[in-house]
């Protein structure tokens, strides 16, 4: 984890690993911020790909899902209000994005993850997604020819609540 890496680099054992800030708000708080976006009729598959094009994988996932409507968020993105509204309303979300994965987890939106980097690439950031899916109990969400089954969303929600408490405790300890 990032905390372990910093401990190794600094020799300090008191490193606190703060969760990603989007976890500071609960789903209902994010929904209050969301701006309703007019999209195609439900159900729709939403994609948000930051890295290189993944058109083949996206088409394979769409065929496997049976969902014909496809909505894509451009890599340069949209406003946060639209972004979270689109993720919250999607039947399935396909992404290589850490923030997208975090929001899909908050909203219990089924997702399929794509690797943005080769794991042996020195600049790979895949470990962030591996760590997040492990910490939240999402299971293996990466596309490998089939759509992963839905995780136990109650467990995921409990773990997100625990992350929120942990983050607030860290903030209180460091700011007060």
C-alpha positions, 0 to 999 in steps of 0.5 A: 500500500502507499502507507507501507511504501512511505514507511519504507522510504522514511523509516517511520512507522506512524504513517496514516493512510487517508482514504480517497476524499470522495469517500468522505461523503455518503451516497445520499450526500453525493446524490444531493450534489448530482445534476440530473442528466438527460440520457438515453432510456434505461438501461444504459452502459456507461463508459469512462476511459482515461487511457488508450482506447478500449473499443474492443473490450467495450464492445465485448462487454456490451454484447455480453451484457445485452445492453444496447444503449451506450453512453460515453463520458469523454476523457476530458470529462464533464462536470462532477455533478453530471459525472456522478449522476451518470455513474449512479444511473448506469446499469453497468459502468466500464472504466479504467479510472480510479475516481470512477471506480470509487463513485461506482462503489459509493453508488453500488453501480455494477462495474467492469474495470479495464487495465489502463497500464501493463502491470510491468510498466514502471508508470503503472497505476493499476495497483491503486485499483487493485488496492481499492477493489481489495479494501472494499471487497469488490472482488476481481472486477477486471474484464477477462472475457466475462462480466464479473458477478455483482459484489455483496453491496451491503459489505461494500457499503459497510467498508466504505462507511468504515473508510469514512470513519477512518478518514474523519478520525485522521482529519481530527487527529491531524487538524485538531 
